[in-house]
Amino acid sequence: MSYQVIARKYRPKKFADITAQEHITRTIQNSLRMGRLGHGYIFSGLRGVGKTTAARVFAKAVNCIKMTEDKDYLQHVTEPCGECESCRDFEAGTSLNIAEFDAASNNSVDDIRLLRENVRYGPQKGRYRVYIIDEVHMLSIAAFNAFLKTLEEPPPHAIFIFATTELHKIPATIASRCQRFNFKRIPLNAIEAQLLQICVAEQIAVEADALQLIGRKAQGSMRDAQSILDQVIAFSVDAELGDGISYAKVAELLNYIDDEHFFAVTDAVADQDPVKMIDVAQFVLQNGYDEQDFLEKLIEHMRNILMVHNLHSTRLVERPDPVRERYLRDAARFSPLSIMQMTEFLLQTQKELKFQFEYQFRFELALLRLLDFTGQAPLSVAAPGETAQKKKSLLNE
């Protein structure tokens, strides 16, 4: 059997397995219990957060025979059983009651007319025919208009689920006839927990810091995180040596610049040390790192310092504890005003660097210009005898 990627192998098959979208799964399950199903739904949100997966679980649930016949199961479990004929057909990909339609490649009026013709026919088994239309914002205006009448007066057996990453592109005439669900960006700790479960199931040893780095790289997308994990496993794990996934290997594969280099930038500013700043610039250029990516991460570094200033804790800093402790110490070396000025300068530099020649020199010049933003107003530094308990409370507050 051919290899199945992690994102497909561990794709949720019931509502309870969908991560961090409880506000949506609870609403859908309550609708199933009360029999208050709509005919049109819009699932919107970032890529890889569970829109199409939730649509597929929903489609499986509305035709699950056990949920239809067993009222007690419907009220207390409200999950597709996975064992009845309808659920088995769905898992095997042979169900005629569920149709997935890719609007990115089928976005013409003719495609929608063909869909409208198919909608007229009822389900062969079960109660509903469910149409999942992915990337629905890619439909043309003419295609949306052709679909409007069907959505306004749909047959009783039809349910339409529209998935999109760009809700604002859907015409108001379509959106107003549907129930809208906004999928949240998945929190870092939820991504880490899911990746850890996968590593345990795959019997792969992994460092917690490595999982955090993968989760940060995914930026709230579970599918991105799982795809990165697949790549990391192929790079890191040696079956003969029994190696696991380490932070160093993940950083090497993802071409990740260690936080130490961003602290070196702010240290150079605080110490007014141009030599140290030039060393950082040379490290970036000589090791082939992307200057734009470095500036983006440096802006995130400035943001972390600013959060520590305003919250007097590191609870919004997504880093390992030793790094969070350093943020707690180093934030006192700058005033919030100087951090905001440097951040604004870096944002402007990011824009200008895209359209400039001699970008290597301009990158070096940009880092050196950070030395002009002194504005230091050190905050009171904790006394040397501060207890470990107080440090812990600041990190987790």
BELDA-V281956 format. One record per residue. N is the residue number from 1. RES is the residue in one letter. OMEGA is omega in degrees with one decimal (* if undefined). D_CENTER is the distance of its C-alpha to the mean C-alpha in Angstrom with 2 decimals. Layout:
BEGIN
n & res & omega & d_center
N & RES & OMEGA & D_CENTER
N & RES & OMEGA & D_CENTER
END
This chain:
BEGIN
n & res & omega & d_center
1 & M & -179.8 & 30.11
2 & S & -177.6 & 27.49
3 & Y & 177.2 & 24.39
4 & Q & -176.2 & 21.36
5 & V & -175.2 & 17.98
6 & I & -177.1 & 15.86
7 & A & 178.2 & 13.21
8 & R & -177.6 & 16.35
9 & K & -176.6 & 18.46
10 & Y & 177.3 & 16.27
11 & R & -177.4 & 15.04
12 & P & 179.0 & 15.87
13 & K & 175.6 & 19.37
14 & K & -174.7 & 19.85
15 & F & -175.8 & 18.39
16 & A & -178.4 & 18.55
17 & D & -178.9 & 16.19
18 & I & -170.9 & 13.22
19 & T & 167.6 & 10.96
20 & A & 178.4 & 10.72
21 & Q & -175.7 & 12.09
22 & E & -179.8 & 15.69
23 & H & 179.7 & 16.80
24 & I & -178.3 & 16.46
25 & T & 178.3 & 17.78
26 & R & -179.8 & 20.61
27 & T & -179.3 & 21.67
28 & I & 179.6 & 21.83
29 & Q & 176.0 & 23.74
30 & N & 177.3 & 26.12
31 & S & 178.2 & 26.77
32 & L & 179.7 & 27.67
33 & R & -176.2 & 29.99
34 & M & -178.4 & 31.74
35 & G & -178.6 & 31.92
36 & R & -178.6 & 30.46
37 & L & 175.6 & 28.38
38 & G & 178.9 & 27.70
39 & H & -178.7 & 28.18
40 & G & 179.3 & 25.16
41 & Y & 172.5 & 21.50
42 & I & 175.9 & 18.69
43 & F & -177.7 & 15.10
44 & S & 178.3 & 12.94
45 & G & 179.2 & 9.41
46 & L & 176.2 & 6.47
47 & R & 170.6 & 6.72
48 & G & -179.8 & 6.10
49 & V & 172.8 & 5.81
50 & G & -177.4 & 9.54
51 & K & -178.4 & 11.68
52 & T & 177.5 & 14.08
53 & T & 178.3 & 14.18
54 & A & 178.7 & 15.25
55 & A & -179.5 & 17.66
56 & R & 178.1 & 19.17
57 & V & 177.7 & 19.72
58 & F & -179.7 & 21.25
59 & A & 178.5 & 23.42
60 & K & -176.4 & 24.60
61 & A & -174.6 & 25.40
62 & V & 179.4 & 27.59
63 & N & 179.7 & 29.84
64 & C & -176.2 & 29.93
65 & I & -179.1 & 33.69
66 & K & 178.1 & 33.54
67 & M & -179.8 & 31.68
68 & T & -172.7 & 34.28
69 & E & -177.0 & 37.33
70 & D & -176.2 & 36.54
71 & K & 179.3 & 36.25
72 & D & 177.4 & 35.85
73 & Y & 179.0 & 32.88
74 & L & -175.8 & 31.34
75 & Q & -171.4 & 31.83
76 & H & -179.7 & 30.81
77 & V & 176.5 & 28.25
78 & T & 175.0 & 26.79
79 & E & 173.7 & 24.89
80 & P & -170.7 & 25.80
81 & C & -179.0 & 28.35
82 & G & -175.4 & 27.58
83 & E & -177.8 & 31.32
84 & C & -177.0 & 33.05
85 & E & -179.1 & 34.01
86 & S & 179.7 & 31.42
87 & C & 179.4 & 28.50
88 & R & 177.6 & 30.01
89 & D & 179.5 & 30.41
90 & F & -178.8 & 26.77
91 & E & 180.0 & 25.66
92 & A & 179.9 & 28.24
93 & G & -177.5 & 27.10
94 & T & -179.1 & 30.56
95 & S & 178.0 & 30.06
96 & L & -177.7 & 31.58
97 & N & -178.9 & 30.17
98 & I & -179.8 & 26.56
99 & A & 176.4 & 25.98
100 & E & -171.1 & 22.78
101 & F & -179.1 & 23.27
102 & D & -177.4 & 21.41
103 & A & -179.9 & 22.13
104 & A & -179.1 & 21.10
105 & S & 178.1 & 24.17
106 & N & -171.0 & 26.30
107 & N & -177.8 & 26.39
108 & S & 177.4 & 30.14
109 & V & -178.7 & 32.59
110 & D & 178.2 & 34.19
111 & D & 180.0 & 31.02
112 & I & 177.3 & 30.65
113 & R & 177.7 & 34.38
114 & L & 177.6 & 34.12
115 & L & 179.5 & 31.35
116 & R & 177.9 & 33.62
117 & E & -178.8 & 36.46
118 & N & -177.3 & 34.53
119 & V & -176.1 & 33.46
120 & R & -175.5 & 37.13
121 & Y & -178.5 & 37.49
122 & G & -179.6 & 36.80
123 & P & 176.3 & 35.16
124 & Q & 176.0 & 37.35
125 & K & 179.1 & 36.19
126 & G & -173.3 & 34.39
127 & R & -171.3 & 34.07
128 & Y & 164.7 & 31.35
129 & R & -175.4 & 30.08
130 & V & 179.8 & 26.37
131 & Y & 178.4 & 25.06
132 & I & -177.5 & 21.33
133 & I & -176.2 & 20.93
134 & D & -178.9 & 17.69
135 & E & -173.3 & 16.91
136 & V & -179.8 & 19.77
137 & H & 179.6 & 19.65
138 & M & 177.2 & 21.24
139 & L & 176.3 & 24.44
140 & S & 178.5 & 27.39
141 & I & 178.7 & 29.14
142 & A & 179.1 & 32.01
143 & A & 175.9 & 29.89
144 & F & -179.6 & 28.41
145 & N & 179.3 & 32.01
146 & A & -177.5 & 33.24
147 & F & -170.7 & 30.78
148 & L & -177.2 & 31.60
149 & K & 178.6 & 34.76
150 & T & -179.8 & 33.27
151 & L & -179.8 & 30.50
152 & E & 179.8 & 33.17
153 & E & -176.3 & 35.50
154 & P & 173.0 & 33.67
155 & P & -174.2 & 35.61
156 & P & -176.8 & 35.25
157 & H & -172.3 & 33.75
158 & A & 172.4 & 30.77
159 & I & 179.7 & 27.22
160 & F & 176.4 & 24.79
161 & I & -179.2 & 21.01
162 & F & 177.7 & 19.34
163 & A & -177.7 & 15.67
164 & T & 172.5 & 14.45
165 & T & -176.9 & 11.86
166 & E & -175.7 & 14.88
167 & L & -175.7 & 16.73
168 & H & -179.3 & 19.30
169 & K & 179.3 & 20.73
170 & I & -179.1 & 21.92
171 & P & -179.0 & 25.57
172 & A & 179.9 & 26.57
173 & T & 176.5 & 29.11
174 & I & -175.7 & 26.48
175 & A & -176.6 & 23.99
176 & S & -179.9 & 26.93
177 & R & -177.0 & 27.91
178 & C & 169.0 & 24.66
179 & Q & -175.0 & 22.84
180 & R & 177.1 & 19.49
181 & F & 179.3 & 16.42
182 & N & -179.7 & 13.41
183 & F & -177.0 & 10.22
184 & K & 167.4 & 8.48
185 & R & -174.0 & 5.21
186 & I & -179.6 & 5.38
187 & P & -177.8 & 7.88
188 & L & -177.4 & 8.64
189 & N & 177.5 & 11.76
190 & A & 176.7 & 10.50
191 & I & 178.7 & 8.52
192 & E & -178.9 & 11.81
193 & A & -179.8 & 13.95
194 & Q & 178.9 & 12.70
195 & L & 178.4 & 13.11
196 & L & 177.3 & 16.43
197 & Q & 179.9 & 17.59
198 & I & 179.6 & 17.08
199 & C & 176.9 & 19.00
200 & V & 179.7 & 21.68
201 & A & -179.8 & 22.06
202 & E & 179.9 & 22.40
203 & Q & 179.7 & 24.77
204 & I & 177.1 & 23.14
205 & A & -176.7 & 23.71
206 & V & 176.0 & 20.90
207 & E & -178.7 & 20.89
208 & A & 179.9 & 18.68
209 & D & 178.5 & 18.15
210 & A & 177.8 & 17.00
211 & L & 179.1 & 14.21
212 & Q & 179.4 & 13.18
213 & L & 177.1 & 13.32
214 & I & 179.7 & 11.15
215 & G & 178.2 & 8.42
216 & R & 179.0 & 9.04
217 & K & -178.5 & 9.11
218 & A & 176.2 & 5.69
219 & Q & 173.6 & 4.72
220 & G & -179.5 & 2.25
221 & S & 179.7 & 1.91
222 & M & -179.3 & 5.34
223 & R & 176.8 & 7.42
224 & D & -179.6 & 6.93
225 & A & -179.4 & 7.71
226 & Q & 177.7 & 10.52
227 & S & 177.2 & 11.80
228 & I & 179.1 & 12.12
229 & L & 176.5 & 13.84
230 & D & -179.1 & 16.13
231 & Q & -179.2 & 17.08
232 & V & 179.2 & 17.69
233 & I & -179.7 & 19.87
234 & A & -178.1 & 21.91
235 & F & -167.6 & 22.48
236 & S & -167.0 & 23.15
237 & V & 175.5 & 24.81
238 & D & -175.6 & 28.53
239 & A & -177.3 & 30.05
240 & E & -178.5 & 33.52
241 & L & -179.3 & 32.82
242 & G & -179.6 & 30.41
243 & D & 174.7 & 27.94
244 & G & -179.1 & 24.55
245 & I & 179.3 & 21.35
246 & S & 177.7 & 22.10
247 & Y & -177.2 & 20.38
248 & A & -179.3 & 22.84
249 & K & 177.9 & 22.08
250 & V & 179.0 & 18.30
251 & A & 179.3 & 19.14
252 & E & -178.4 & 21.74
253 & L & -176.2 & 19.70
254 & L & -178.8 & 16.81
255 & N & -174.6 & 19.60
256 & Y & 177.8 & 18.30
257 & I & -175.4 & 20.76
258 & D & -179.2 & 21.74
259 & D & -178.4 & 21.74
260 & E & -177.6 & 25.52
261 & H & 176.1 & 25.86
262 & F & 173.6 & 24.21
263 & F & 177.6 & 26.51
264 & A & 177.6 & 29.28
265 & V & -178.7 & 28.69
266 & T & 173.9 & 29.00
267 & D & 179.7 & 31.89
268 & A & 177.4 & 33.64
269 & V & -178.3 & 33.34
270 & A & -177.8 & 34.66
271 & D & -175.6 & 37.43
272 & Q & -174.6 & 38.18
273 & D & -178.9 & 38.14
274 & P & 179.6 & 37.86
275 & V & 178.3 & 38.52
276 & K & -179.9 & 35.46
277 & M & 178.5 & 33.34
278 & I & 177.0 & 34.84
279 & D & 178.3 & 34.13
280 & V & 179.7 & 30.39
281 & A & 179.8 & 30.54
282 & Q & 176.8 & 32.53
283 & F & -179.0 & 30.13
284 & V & -174.9 & 27.30
285 & L & -174.5 & 29.67
286 & Q & 179.8 & 31.54
287 & N & 173.1 & 28.60
288 & G & 177.0 & 27.03
289 & Y & 179.1 & 23.87
290 & D & -177.3 & 22.55
291 & E & 179.9 & 23.96
292 & Q & 179.3 & 21.28
293 & D & 178.5 & 18.58
294 & F & 179.4 & 20.95
295 & L & 178.4 & 21.45
296 & E & 179.1 & 17.77
297 & K & 177.7 & 17.51
298 & L & 175.7 & 20.89
299 & I & 176.4 & 19.76
300 & E & 177.1 & 17.03
301 & H & 178.0 & 19.99
302 & M & 178.1 & 22.10
303 & R & 179.5 & 19.59
304 & N & 178.1 & 19.66
305 & I & -179.0 & 23.47
306 & L & 177.4 & 23.58
307 & M & 178.6 & 21.58
308 & V & 177.7 & 24.07
309 & H & -172.2 & 26.90
310 & N & -176.5 & 25.98
311 & L & -175.8 & 24.92
312 & H & 175.2 & 27.35
313 & S & -178.6 & 24.81
314 & T & -174.0 & 21.74
315 & R & 178.2 & 19.61
316 & L & 177.8 & 16.89
317 & V & -175.4 & 17.15
318 & E & -178.7 & 14.55
319 & R & 173.8 & 17.17
320 & P & -175.3 & 19.72
321 & D & 179.0 & 22.72
322 & P & 179.0 & 25.17
323 & V & 177.7 & 23.08
324 & R & 176.8 & 22.60
325 & E & 179.2 & 26.36
326 & R & 175.1 & 27.00
327 & Y & -179.2 & 25.02
328 & L & 179.1 & 27.20
329 & R & -170.6 & 30.29
330 & D & -179.2 & 29.56
331 & A & -178.0 & 28.44
332 & A & -176.9 & 32.12
333 & R & -176.2 & 33.17
334 & F & 171.6 & 31.85
335 & S & 176.7 & 32.27
336 & P & -179.6 & 29.35
337 & L & -178.7 & 31.14
338 & S & 177.5 & 31.23
339 & I & 179.7 & 27.50
340 & M & 178.4 & 26.76
341 & Q & 178.1 & 29.33
342 & M & 179.5 & 27.90
343 & T & 178.8 & 24.36
344 & E & 178.0 & 25.88
345 & F & -179.8 & 27.88
346 & L & 177.4 & 24.96
347 & L & 178.6 & 23.02
348 & Q & 178.9 & 26.23
349 & T & 177.7 & 26.83
350 & Q & -179.7 & 23.48
351 & K & -174.5 & 24.57
352 & E & -175.5 & 28.10
353 & L & -179.7 & 27.41
354 & K & -171.3 & 26.00
355 & F & -175.9 & 29.44
356 & Q & 169.0 & 31.81
357 & F & -178.7 & 34.10
358 & E & -173.1 & 34.84
359 & Y & 178.7 & 31.23
360 & Q & 177.8 & 31.88
361 & F & -179.7 & 34.63
362 & R & 175.8 & 32.69
363 & F & 177.2 & 29.84
364 & E & -179.3 & 32.52
365 & L & -179.4 & 34.14
366 & A & 178.9 & 30.98
367 & L & 178.9 & 30.58
368 & L & -179.8 & 34.30
369 & R & 176.2 & 34.19
370 & L & 179.5 & 31.88
371 & L & 178.8 & 35.09
372 & D & -176.9 & 36.53
373 & F & -179.9 & 34.12
374 & T & 175.1 & 35.94
375 & G & -175.0 & 36.17
376 & Q & 174.8 & 36.11
377 & A & -173.1 & 36.90
378 & P & 174.4 & 36.27
379 & L & 178.3 & 35.44
380 & S & -178.6 & 37.49
381 & V & -177.6 & 36.58
382 & A & 179.5 & 36.69
383 & A & -177.9 & 40.02
384 & P & -177.0 & 40.42
385 & G & -179.2 & 41.27
386 & E & -174.4 & 38.04
387 & T & 177.7 & 37.24
388 & A & -179.2 & 34.34
389 & Q & 179.9 & 33.59
390 & K & 176.9 & 33.05
391 & K & -179.1 & 30.71
392 & K & -179.5 & 28.63
393 & S & 178.3 & 28.55
394 & L & -179.9 & 27.39
395 & L & -173.6 & 24.48
396 & N & -174.7 & 23.33
397 & E & * & 24.68
END
